[in-house]
Amino acid sequence: MEGDTTLRLILTNANVIDCVNPDPKTQATVVIEDGRILEIRDGGPPTSNSGDRVINLAGSYLIPGLWDVHIHPEHPVPAGTTVAQITADFGQNLQRGMIEAGVTAVRSGGARDFMDVAWRKAFSGPGPAGPRVFACGNFLTTTGGHFLTSGHARECDGPYGYAEAIRDQMKHDVDHIKLNLTGGIMGPRWDRHTESFLLPEEIETAFALCRQRNFPVMAHATNPEAVKMAIKLGAHSVEHAYITDEDCITDFVSSGTWYVPTLSISQLSPNLATTEHEKAWAAQKQLAPDLVIRADTAAAEHRSSFQKALSAGVKMALGSDISPMRESALLELGLWVKCGATPWQALTAATKNAAEMCGVGPELGTVEPGKLADLIVVDGNPLDDIENIRNLELVIKEGRVVADHRG
C-alpha cells in the first residue's frame, strides 16, 4: 500500500482510454494532485517537484476504475455464521474486488443489517482502502417473495407494511431503495421470474413514498408486466429484465430508465460457460441441477432482451449479481461482449454509465481533468480484447495507489 505523502502522482507513457472518446490517447501523461486528475498532456511529464511520484506506465492502458452496480454479500453462508463474520467477509470481499480486479465502486442490491451502509462509511474515510459503496440495506419483497434464502430480504405485506419498511430503510442512511417486484431464476419452485409478487396497492405505495422522499428505486423486475410497471411508476433502474417485449424497450428509451441486465445470472451455467474463467466459476458455484435447468431455459430470452436494449440505445450499466467480487465484474464484462456488445460498450457500461446512474457522473467514471482519480492500469488494450482487463497492473483510488501488481 502507498500513503498520500507525495505532492503529485504523475503517470507517464500511458495509453489513456478515457471512456468519453473510443480512440485512446497515446503516449500521454496524466498528472494527479489532491486526489483529482489535474492534467492530461501529450508527451513527457511537466517539471516535477521533489515530492512528486512519477510512474512510467511503459505503454500500458490507463482507464477509469471499474464499477459493479448490482452486488450482494456472498451467499449462502454456513449455518451458524454470525452477523459479525458475514459483515467482515463482505468487507474483505469488497476489498479484494478492488485490489485484485480494479472494481473501485459498487452499488448494493441488498445486504442484511445495513452492512453495506457500514462499509460505505468505513471506506469513505481515512481508514481501510476499499471501493465506494452505494448502499440499500435490505431489499424489500413480500412474504414468500424473492431470494429469501440470501438472508438479505425484508418481507413486507400491504401498503403500510411497505411504507414502514421503506421509511426504516431511509432512517438507516441508505442511498437507494431496492424493491423485488417479481421472482427470479435462482430460487425455490414458487419463486419464478415469470411471476409478479406485489399487489397494485403495494407497489404504488412503495413507489409513491420513494418519489416523495426523492430516493431512487432499484427495481428487480424480470417479466414484461413488471418491467413496464416499474418504468411507469418511476424506477431509476430496472434489474435483470430477463423477458421483455417491444413495449418494454420503447418505455426504457422514452423514459430514460436505466437497465442493468446481470447476464451472469443466466449465462454462466456449466452448460453455457465457454471460457476458462467462466468454467472455473461454474465449477466453484456448483449450482443445483434444478437451477441449472432454470438458467439454461431462461438464457436465450435473456440474451434477446439484452440485445434488443443494446440495439435500441437503452441506457445500460454493468452489474453482475454474483460473487466473489474479484471475478464478478470481469465475468460480466466478458458476457456483455459474448452476447453482442462491443468492448467499448461493455467498458463504458462499467465506468461512465455506472457513475452516471449512481448520480456521480460529474466526479467519476471517466479520465478527465477535474475528476476524482479512481483509475486502473492494465497491460493490453481492452478495446481489442475485453479479457485484457484482467491484466491488472495498478489500482488507484482518489489519487492513491492501493494495489501494484507489476512485480
Secondary structure in CASP SS format (residue, H / E / C, confidence):
PFRMAT SS
TARGET T0000
AUTHOR 0000-0000-0000
METHOD secondary structure of the structure
MODEL  1
M C 1.00
E C 1.00
G C 1.00
D C 1.00
T C 1.00
T C 1.00
L C 1.00
R E 1.00
L E 1.00
I E 1.00
L E 1.00
T E 1.00
N E 1.00
A E 1.00
N E 1.00
V E 1.00
I C 1.00
D C 1.00
C C 1.00
V C 1.00
N C 1.00
P C 1.00
D C 1.00
P C 1.00
K E 1.00
T E 1.00
Q E 1.00
A E 1.00
T E 1.00
V E 1.00
V E 1.00
I E 1.00
E E 1.00
D C 1.00
G C 1.00
R E 1.00
I E 1.00
L E 1.00
E E 1.00
I E 1.00
R E 1.00
D E 1.00
G C 1.00
G C 1.00
P C 1.00
P C 1.00
T C 1.00
S C 1.00
N C 1.00
S C 1.00
G C 1.00
D C 1.00
R E 1.00
V E 1.00
I E 1.00
N E 1.00
L C 1.00
A C 1.00
G C 1.00
S C 1.00
Y E 1.00
L E 1.00
I E 1.00
P E 1.00
G C 1.00
L E 1.00
W E 1.00
D E 1.00
V E 1.00
H E 1.00
I E 1.00
H C 1.00
P C 1.00
E C 1.00
H C 1.00
P C 1.00
V C 1.00
P C 1.00
A C 1.00
G C 1.00
T C 1.00
T C 1.00
V H 1.00
A H 1.00
Q H 1.00
I H 1.00
T H 1.00
A H 1.00
D H 1.00
F H 1.00
G H 1.00
Q H 1.00
N H 1.00
L H 1.00
Q H 1.00
R H 1.00
G H 1.00
M H 1.00
I H 1.00
E H 1.00
A H 1.00
G C 1.00
V E 1.00
T E 1.00
A E 1.00
V E 1.00
R E 1.00
S E 1.00
G C 1.00
G C 1.00
A C 1.00
R H 1.00
D H 1.00
F H 1.00
M H 1.00
D H 1.00
V H 1.00
A H 1.00
W H 1.00
R H 1.00
K H 1.00
A H 1.00
F H 1.00
S H 1.00
G C 1.00
P C 1.00
G C 1.00
P C 1.00
A C 1.00
G C 1.00
P C 1.00
R E 1.00
V E 1.00
F E 1.00
A C 1.00
C C 1.00
G C 1.00
N C 1.00
F E 1.00
L E 1.00
T E 1.00
T E 1.00
T C 1.00
G C 1.00
G C 1.00
H C 1.00
F C 1.00
L H 1.00
T H 1.00
S H 1.00
G C 1.00
H C 1.00
A E 1.00
R E 1.00
E E 1.00
C E 1.00
D C 1.00
G H 1.00
P H 1.00
Y H 1.00
G H 1.00
Y H 1.00
A H 1.00
E H 1.00
A H 1.00
I H 1.00
R H 1.00
D H 1.00
Q H 1.00
M H 1.00
K H 1.00
H C 1.00
D C 1.00
V C 1.00
D C 1.00
H C 1.00
I E 1.00
K E 1.00
L E 1.00
N E 1.00
L C 1.00
T E 1.00
G C 1.00
G C 1.00
I C 1.00
M C 1.00
G C 1.00
P C 1.00
R C 1.00
W C 1.00
D C 1.00
R C 1.00
H C 1.00
T C 1.00
E C 1.00
S E 1.00
F C 1.00
L C 1.00
L C 1.00
P H 1.00
E H 1.00
E H 1.00
I H 1.00
E H 1.00
T H 1.00
A H 1.00
F H 1.00
A H 1.00
L H 1.00
C H 1.00
R H 1.00
Q H 1.00
R H 1.00
N C 1.00
F C 1.00
P C 1.00
V E 1.00
M E 1.00
A E 1.00
H E 1.00
A E 1.00
T C 1.00
N C 1.00
P H 1.00
E H 1.00
A H 1.00
V H 1.00
K H 1.00
M H 1.00
A H 1.00
I H 1.00
K H 1.00
L C 1.00
G C 1.00
A C 1.00
H C 1.00
S E 1.00
V E 1.00
E E 1.00
H E 1.00
A C 1.00
Y C 1.00
I C 1.00
T C 1.00
D C 1.00
E H 1.00
D H 1.00
C H 1.00
I H 1.00
T H 1.00
D H 1.00
F H 1.00
V H 1.00
S H 1.00
S H 1.00
G C 1.00
T C 1.00
W E 1.00
Y E 1.00
V E 1.00
P C 1.00
T C 1.00
L C 1.00
S H 1.00
I H 1.00
S H 1.00
Q H 1.00
L C 1.00
S C 1.00
P C 1.00
N C 1.00
L C 1.00
A C 1.00
T C 1.00
T C 1.00
E H 1.00
H H 1.00
E H 1.00
K H 1.00
A H 1.00
W H 1.00
A H 1.00
A H 1.00
Q H 1.00
K H 1.00
Q C 1.00
L C 1.00
A C 1.00
P H 1.00
D H 1.00
L H 1.00
V H 1.00
I H 1.00
R H 1.00
A H 1.00
D H 1.00
T H 1.00
A H 1.00
A H 1.00
A H 1.00
E H 1.00
H H 1.00
R H 1.00
S H 1.00
S H 1.00
F H 1.00
Q H 1.00
K H 1.00
A H 1.00
L H 1.00
S H 1.00
A H 1.00
G C 1.00
V C 1.00
K C 1.00
M E 1.00
A C 1.00
L C 1.00
G C 1.00
S C 1.00
D C 1.00
I C 1.00
S C 1.00
P C 1.00
M H 1.00
R H 1.00
E H 1.00
S H 1.00
A H 1.00
L H 1.00
L H 1.00
E H 1.00
L H 1.00
G H 1.00
L H 1.00
W H 1.00
V H 1.00
K H 1.00
C C 1.00
G C 1.00
A C 1.00
T C 1.00
P H 1.00
W H 1.00
Q H 1.00
A H 1.00
L H 1.00
T H 1.00
A H 1.00
A C 1.00
T C 1.00
K H 1.00
N H 1.00
A H 1.00
A H 1.00
E H 1.00
M H 1.00
C C 1.00
G C 1.00
V C 1.00
G C 1.00
P C 1.00
E C 1.00
L C 1.00
G C 1.00
T C 1.00
V C 1.00
E C 1.00
P C 1.00
G C 1.00
K C 1.00
L E 1.00
A C 1.00
D C 1.00
L E 1.00
I E 1.00
V E 1.00
V E 1.00
D C 1.00
G C 1.00
N C 1.00
P C 1.00
L C 1.00
D C 1.00
D C 1.00
I H 1.00
E H 1.00
N H 1.00
I H 1.00
R H 1.00
N C 1.00
L E 1.00
E E 1.00
L E 1.00
V E 1.00
I E 1.00
K E 1.00
E C 1.00
G C 1.00
R E 1.00
V E 1.00
V E 1.00
A E 1.00
D E 1.00
H C 1.00
R C 1.00
G C 1.00
END
